[in-house]
């Protein structure tokens, strides 16, 4: 494979993305404790080990009764029952209810034998007195309302039957999922291993963010935005540092990534046509370069291939180009490796709030979407230069302008990828 040149033709975005994605598959399984499973992707389905509820119990504080005893109960002619037992949550009833008997019962407590309904304390003459902690067990209770069998009772297995599937393979575990598994007594789960992503930046002009800038230098911002994106998408970023504009420096970091046996290597910068852009050449010499130019804006010089046998993606160095390249190509790849198969991108049809121009490449333009007359309307967030990171910070979406289009008038509908995870988009209709 070493020295293979591959095809360097300018590829359509969809073609390039599919070629890249075809090389990836889900990572291996691993077992993790439940309290470390948030955000992980299930490798196997999970079946219930119990009936839920585990036992038939009261859903209210009140009195367990025979419903038939209350058929004629009303406010002006209450049913009076003798109270034979207190049943707090966590204890087992001792008595079997006979006709015209009741047991005071707390929410979540086991329903006693003989009872088939619960009367909330609000419907009794003990609403005020039994609402105080430590209230003594009364000898009798007056009930002002009839109930039907099953009222205010949660039957065993009402929610989930033992053996039923509760979570499917490829589920991304949320807090509520973890709560359900804890309720079932499941202490560990089988999940996909987090994709290991080696990450480095390239360029003599770059300095770490904790070092002062010298004339002609800039801070290495891509390492931080890309690492954050990788973590969001379920991967584990392994930052290797900054490669200097020398072939041996680039090769050293690539070799370190290979030694770590990572799942993918990502670089930013060094894959264009500059005299000091060595990354692409080192990858070509020691592996294979599949493609390195894509018909998109921003981010045309994007490389994909293999260093030795490890997939490699070289992103452009400009911050917005690196961000967009990651969103278009690497986000779906890392999510595929993580084992997630659901919809991960929030896509909407929006209306342009201004005329938009492009250069004919498939373009991803930074925009702010707001609601106008019940419809999402997009305005560009200023200058669209690939080094203008502030315009990306101000944006909550990327507008996709198709290849071959150079101008779109105001009110044209286009597709948008929503990138602001903090905003509520529920109010925006999804117009096809």
C-alpha positions as CSV (number, residue, x, y, z in Angstrom):
1,X,0.0,0.0,0.0
2,X,2.9,2.4,0.6
3,X,3.4,5.0,-2.1
4,X,-0.1,4.4,-3.6
5,X,-1.4,7.6,-5.0
6,X,-5.2,6.9,-5.1
7,X,-7.4,9.3,-7.0
8,X,-6.7,13.1,-6.5
9,X,-9.7,14.3,-8.6
10,X,-11.9,17.0,-7.1
11,X,-14.7,14.9,-5.4
12,X,-18.3,15.8,-4.7
13,X,-18.9,16.1,-1.0
14,X,-21.4,13.2,-0.8
15,X,-19.0,11.0,-2.9
16,X,-16.0,11.8,-0.7
17,X,-18.0,11.3,2.5
18,X,-19.3,7.9,1.4
19,X,-15.8,6.7,0.4
20,X,-14.5,7.7,3.8
21,X,-17.4,6.2,5.8
22,X,-17.1,2.8,4.0
23,X,-13.8,2.2,5.8
24,X,-15.3,2.5,9.3
25,X,-17.2,0.0,11.4
26,X,-18.3,-0.1,15.1
27,X,-15.6,-0.6,17.7
28,X,-15.3,-3.6,19.9
29,X,-17.5,-4.1,23.0
30,X,-16.4,-3.4,26.6
31,X,-18.2,-3.7,30.0
32,X,-18.5,-0.6,32.1
33,X,-20.1,0.1,35.5
34,X,-23.6,1.6,35.2
35,X,-22.4,4.8,36.9
36,X,-19.9,5.4,34.1
37,X,-22.2,4.6,31.2
38,X,-23.8,8.0,30.5
39,X,-23.5,8.9,26.8
40,X,-22.2,5.4,25.9
41,X,-23.6,3.4,23.1
42,X,-25.1,0.0,23.9
43,X,-23.5,-2.9,22.2
44,X,-26.2,-5.4,23.1
45,X,-30.0,-5.0,23.9
46,X,-31.0,-5.1,27.5
47,X,-33.9,-7.2,28.8
48,X,-35.7,-6.6,32.0
49,X,-34.6,-8.8,34.8
50,X,-37.7,-8.0,36.9
51,X,-41.3,-7.2,36.7
52,X,-41.8,-3.4,37.2
53,X,-43.4,-2.6,39.6
54,X,-41.8,-5.5,41.5
55,X,-45.0,-5.9,43.6
56,X,-48.5,-4.5,43.6
57,X,-48.6,-1.3,45.6
58,X,-50.4,1.9,46.4
59,X,-49.9,4.9,44.2
60,X,-51.2,7.3,46.9
61,X,-51.1,7.9,50.6
62,X,-54.5,6.7,51.8
63,X,-56.4,3.6,52.8
64,X,-56.4,0.2,51.2
65,X,-60.0,-1.1,50.9
66,X,-62.5,-3.5,49.3
67,X,-64.0,-1.3,46.5
68,X,-67.4,-3.1,47.0
69,X,-67.6,-1.6,50.5
70,X,-67.7,1.9,49.1
71,X,-70.4,1.5,46.5
72,X,-72.8,3.9,48.3
73,X,-70.2,6.2,49.8
74,X,-70.7,10.0,49.3
75,X,-70.1,13.2,51.2
76,X,-73.3,13.3,53.0
77,X,-73.3,9.5,53.8
78,X,-69.8,8.3,54.2
79,X,-68.8,4.7,54.4
80,X,-67.3,3.9,57.8
81,X,-64.6,1.2,57.9
82,X,-62.5,-0.1,60.8
83,X,-58.8,0.4,60.4
84,X,-56.8,-2.7,61.2
85,X,-53.2,-2.0,60.2
86,X,-50.6,0.6,59.2
87,X,-48.6,-0.2,56.1
88,X,-45.6,2.1,55.5
89,X,-43.4,1.8,52.4
90,X,-40.8,-0.9,52.8
91,X,-42.8,-3.1,55.1
92,X,-44.9,-6.2,54.4
93,X,-48.6,-6.2,55.4
94,X,-49.5,-8.5,58.2
95,X,-53.3,-8.7,58.0
96,X,-55.7,-9.9,55.3
97,X,-58.5,-7.3,54.9
98,X,-62.0,-8.6,55.6
99,X,-65.2,-6.9,54.6
100,X,-65.7,-3.4,56.0
101,X,-62.0,-3.2,57.0
102,X,-59.3,-0.8,55.8
103,X,-55.5,-0.4,56.2
104,X,-53.8,2.9,56.3
105,X,-51.2,2.7,53.5
106,X,-48.4,4.9,52.2
107,X,-47.4,5.6,48.6
108,X,-45.3,2.7,47.3
109,X,-46.3,0.3,50.1
110,X,-47.4,-3.3,49.3
111,X,-51.1,-3.7,48.9
112,X,-52.5,-6.1,51.6
113,X,-54.3,-9.4,50.8
114,X,-58.0,-8.8,50.3
115,X,-57.7,-5.2,49.2
116,X,-58.4,-4.3,45.6
117,X,-58.3,-0.5,45.7
118,X,-56.9,2.5,47.5
119,X,-58.8,5.6,48.7
120,X,-56.6,8.7,48.8
121,X,-56.5,10.3,52.2
122,X,-58.0,13.5,50.7
123,X,-61.3,11.6,50.3
124,X,-61.5,10.7,54.0
125,X,-62.2,12.4,57.3
126,X,-58.4,12.0,58.1
127,X,-57.2,14.4,55.4
128,X,-56.1,17.0,58.0
129,X,-55.0,14.7,60.9
130,X,-53.2,12.1,58.8
131,X,-51.3,14.7,56.8
132,X,-49.1,15.3,59.9
133,X,-46.0,13.1,60.4
134,X,-46.4,10.6,63.2
135,X,-50.2,10.7,63.2
136,X,-51.6,7.8,65.3
137,X,-53.4,5.0,63.6
138,X,-57.2,5.7,63.8
139,X,-59.7,3.1,64.9
140,X,-62.0,3.9,62.0
141,X,-62.1,6.0,58.8
142,X,-65.0,7.7,57.1
143,X,-64.8,7.6,53.3
144,X,-66.7,10.1,51.2
145,X,-66.2,8.7,47.7
146,X,-66.7,5.4,45.9
147,X,-63.8,3.8,44.1
148,X,-63.5,1.0,41.5
149,X,-61.3,-2.1,41.8
150,X,-57.7,-1.1,40.7
151,X,-58.1,2.6,41.5
152,X,-54.8,4.1,42.9
153,X,-53.1,0.7,42.6
154,X,-50.1,-0.1,40.5
155,X,-50.1,-3.8,39.6
156,X,-47.0,-5.9,39.5
157,X,-45.5,-5.9,36.0
158,X,-47.8,-3.0,34.9
159,X,-44.9,-1.1,33.4
160,X,-42.5,-3.8,32.3
161,X,-42.7,-7.6,32.3
162,X,-39.6,-9.7,33.1
163,X,-37.8,-10.6,29.9
164,X,-39.1,-7.7,27.9
165,X,-36.6,-5.7,26.0
166,X,-36.2,-2.2,27.5
167,X,-33.3,-0.8,25.5
168,X,-32.2,-1.6,22.0
169,X,-28.7,-2.1,20.6
170,X,-27.1,1.3,19.6
171,X,-29.1,3.2,22.2
172,X,-27.1,6.2,23.5
173,X,-27.6,6.0,27.3
174,X,-29.4,9.0,28.8
175,X,-29.9,9.8,32.5
176,X,-33.4,8.3,32.3
177,X,-32.1,5.2,30.7
178,X,-29.6,4.8,33.4
179,X,-32.3,5.3,36.1
180,X,-34.3,2.5,34.6
181,X,-31.4,0.1,34.5
182,X,-30.7,1.0,38.2
183,X,-34.3,0.3,39.0
184,X,-33.8,-3.2,37.4
185,X,-30.7,-3.7,39.5
186,X,-28.3,-3.8,36.5
187,X,-24.9,-2.8,37.7
188,X,-22.9,-2.9,34.4
189,X,-23.6,-2.7,30.7
190,X,-22.0,-3.8,27.5
191,X,-21.1,-0.7,25.4
192,X,-19.0,0.1,22.4
193,X,-15.5,1.1,23.2
194,X,-14.9,4.8,22.7
195,X,-13.1,5.5,19.4
196,X,-9.5,6.5,20.0
197,X,-8.7,9.6,18.0
198,X,-5.1,10.8,17.7
199,X,-5.1,14.6,17.0
200,X,-2.3,16.9,16.1
201,X,-1.9,20.3,14.5
202,X,0.7,21.4,12.0
203,X,2.6,24.6,11.4
204,X,5.6,26.6,12.6
205,X,3.3,29.6,13.3
206,X,1.4,27.7,16.0
207,X,2.1,28.0,19.7
208,X,0.4,26.3,22.7
209,X,-2.3,28.5,24.3
210,X,-0.4,28.7,27.6
211,X,2.6,30.4,25.8
212,X,2.9,34.0,24.8
213,X,2.5,34.9,21.1
214,X,5.6,35.9,19.2
215,X,5.6,38.0,16.0
216,X,3.9,36.0,13.3
217,X,2.5,33.3,15.6
218,X,-1.0,32.2,16.6
219,X,-2.4,30.0,19.2
220,X,-3.4,26.4,18.4
221,X,-7.2,26.7,18.6
222,X,-8.1,23.8,16.3
223,X,-6.8,21.2,18.8
224,X,-9.3,22.4,21.4
225,X,-12.4,22.8,19.1
226,X,-11.7,19.4,17.5
227,X,-11.1,17.7,20.8
228,X,-14.4,19.1,22.2
229,X,-16.2,17.9,19.0
230,X,-14.7,14.4,19.4
231,X,-15.7,14.2,23.0
232,X,-19.3,15.3,22.2
233,X,-19.6,12.6,19.6
234,X,-18.4,9.8,21.9
235,X,-14.8,9.6,20.9
236,X,-11.7,10.0,23.1
237,X,-9.2,12.6,21.7
238,X,-5.5,11.9,22.2
239,X,-3.7,15.2,21.6
240,X,-0.2,14.6,20.3
241,X,1.0,18.2,20.0
242,X,2.1,20.5,17.2
243,X,4.1,19.2,14.2
244,X,6.6,21.7,12.9
245,X,7.0,22.3,9.2
246,X,9.6,19.6,8.8
247,X,9.0,16.1,7.4
248,X,10.7,14.4,10.4
249,X,8.4,16.3,12.9
250,X,5.3,15.2,11.0
251,X,6.5,11.6,10.8
252,X,7.3,11.5,14.5
253,X,3.8,12.4,15.5
254,X,2.2,10.0,13.0
255,X,4.4,7.2,14.3
256,X,3.4,8.0,17.8
257,X,-0.3,7.7,16.8
258,X,0.5,4.4,15.1
259,X,2.2,3.1,18.3
260,X,-0.8,3.9,20.3
261,X,-3.0,1.8,17.9
262,X,-5.6,4.5,17.6
263,X,-8.7,4.1,15.5
264,X,-8.2,7.2,13.4
265,X,-5.6,10.0,13.1
266,X,-6.7,13.6,12.5
267,X,-4.4,16.5,11.6
268,X,-5.2,20.1,11.0
269,X,-3.2,22.0,8.4
270,X,-0.3,20.7,6.3
271,X,-2.4,19.1,3.6
272,X,-2.6,21.9,1.1
273,X,-0.2,22.8,-1.7
274,X,2.2,25.0,0.2
275,X,6.0,24.4,0.1
276,X,5.9,23.5,3.8
277,X,2.8,21.4,3.9
278,X,4.4,18.0,4.6
279,X,1.6,16.0,6.2
280,X,0.0,14.8,3.0
281,X,3.4,13.8,1.6
282,X,4.4,11.8,4.7
283,X,1.0,9.9,4.7
284,X,1.5,9.1,1.0
285,X,5.0,7.8,1.5
286,X,4.1,5.6,4.5
287,X,0.6,4.5,3.5
288,X,-2.0,5.5,1.0
289,X,-3.8,8.7,0.0
290,X,-7.3,8.1,-1.2
291,X,-8.2,11.8,-1.9
292,X,-7.3,15.2,-0.9
293,X,-9.5,17.7,-2.6
294,X,-13.3,18.1,-2.1
295,X,-15.7,20.4,-4.0
296,X,-16.7,22.3,-0.9
297,X,-16.4,25.7,0.8
298,X,-14.8,26.1,3.2
299,X,-12.5,23.1,3.4
300,X,-11.4,22.2,-0.2
301,X,-8.0,20.8,0.8
302,X,-9.2,17.8,2.9
303,X,-7.2,14.6,2.7
304,X,-8.2,11.0,3.5
305,X,-6.0,8.0,3.4
306,X,-4.0,5.7,5.7
307,X,-0.8,6.0,7.6
308,X,0.4,2.5,7.6
309,X,-3.0,0.8,8.2
310,X,-4.6,3.5,10.3
311,X,-7.2,5.8,8.7
312,X,-6.0,9.3,8.4
313,X,-8.0,12.5,7.8
314,X,-6.2,15.8,7.2
315,X,-8.3,18.8,7.8
316,X,-7.5,22.4,6.6
317,X,-5.8,24.7,9.0
318,X,-8.2,27.6,9.0
319,X,-10.4,27.3,12.1
320,X,-13.8,27.4,10.3
321,X,-12.6,25.0,7.5
322,X,-11.4,22.6,10.2
323,X,-14.8,22.8,12.0
324,X,-16.8,22.3,8.8
325,X,-14.6,19.5,7.6
326,X,-15.1,17.7,10.9
327,X,-18.9,18.2,10.8
328,X,-19.2,17.0,7.2
329,X,-16.8,14.0,7.3
330,X,-15.5,13.1,10.7
331,X,-18.5,13.5,12.9
332,X,-20.4,10.8,11.0
333,X,-17.3,8.6,10.9
334,X,-16.8,8.8,14.7
335,X,-20.4,8.3,15.5
336,X,-20.4,5.2,13.2
337,X,-17.4,3.8,15.0
338,X,-19.2,4.4,18.4
339,X,-22.0,2.1,17.2
340,X,-24.8,4.7,17.2
341,X,-27.2,4.2,14.2
342,X,-29.9,6.9,15.0
343,X,-30.3,10.4,13.7
344,X,-27.5,12.5,15.2
345,X,-27.9,15.7,13.1
346,X,-30.7,18.3,13.5
347,X,-31.6,19.2,10.0
348,X,-34.3,21.8,9.0
349,X,-35.6,23.6,6.0
350,X,-35.2,27.4,6.5
351,X,-35.9,30.5,4.6
352,X,-33.2,32.9,3.6
353,X,-33.6,36.3,5.2
354,X,-31.2,37.9,2.6
355,X,-29.7,37.2,-0.8
356,X,-26.8,34.7,-0.6
357,X,-24.0,34.3,-3.0
358,X,-21.6,31.4,-3.4
359,X,-18.7,30.4,-5.7
360,X,-20.4,27.3,-7.1
361,X,-18.9,24.8,-4.7
362,X,-21.1,23.1,-2.1
363,X,-21.0,25.7,0.6
364,X,-21.6,25.6,4.3
365,X,-22.4,29.1,5.4
366,X,-22.6,30.4,9.0
367,X,-26.0,31.8,9.8
368,X,-28.3,32.7,12.7
369,X,-31.8,31.3,12.6
370,X,-34.6,33.2,14.2
371,X,-38.4,32.8,14.0
372,X,-40.5,35.1,11.9
373,X,-44.2,34.7,11.5
374,X,-43.9,31.1,12.7
375,X,-41.2,30.2,10.2
376,X,-37.4,29.8,10.7
377,X,-35.5,32.5,8.8
378,X,-31.7,32.6,8.4
379,X,-29.3,35.5,8.2
380,X,-25.6,35.2,7.6
381,X,-23.4,36.0,10.6
382,X,-21.1,38.4,8.8
383,X,-18.0,37.7,6.7
384,X,-17.7,34.1,5.6
385,X,-13.9,33.9,5.5
386,X,-12.5,30.6,6.7
387,X,-10.4,32.3,9.4
388,X,-13.3,34.2,11.0
389,X,-14.1,32.0,14.0
390,X,-16.3,34.7,15.6
391,X,-18.9,34.4,12.9
392,X,-19.1,30.7,13.7
393,X,-19.5,31.5,17.4
394,X,-22.4,33.8,16.5
395,X,-24.0,31.2,14.3
396,X,-26.5,28.5,15.3
397,X,-26.6,26.8,12.0
398,X,-24.8,26.0,8.8
399,X,-26.7,26.7,5.6
400,X,-26.0,24.3,2.8
401,X,-25.8,25.8,-0.6
402,X,-25.7,23.1,-3.3
403,X,-22.9,22.7,-5.8
404,X,-23.3,24.7,-8.9
405,X,-25.4,27.4,-7.2
406,X,-23.8,30.9,-7.2
407,X,-26.7,33.0,-6.1
408,X,-30.0,32.6,-4.2
409,X,-32.6,35.3,-3.7
410,X,-34.2,36.2,-0.4
411,X,-36.9,33.8,0.9
412,X,-35.4,30.8,-0.9
413,X,-35.7,27.6,1.2
414,X,-32.4,25.8,1.9
415,X,-31.3,23.0,4.2
416,X,-29.6,23.9,7.4
417,X,-27.7,21.9,10.0
418,X,-28.4,23.2,13.5
419,X,-25.2,23.5,15.5
420,X,-26.4,25.3,18.6
421,X,-27.3,22.5,21.0
422,X,-28.5,24.9,23.7
423,X,-31.4,26.5,21.7
424,X,-34.9,25.1,21.7
425,X,-35.8,24.3,18.2
426,X,-39.2,22.7,19.0
427,X,-41.0,25.8,18.0
428,X,-39.6,25.8,14.5
429,X,-41.8,23.8,12.1
430,X,-40.0,21.2,9.9
431,X,-41.2,22.3,6.5
432,X,-40.4,19.7,3.8
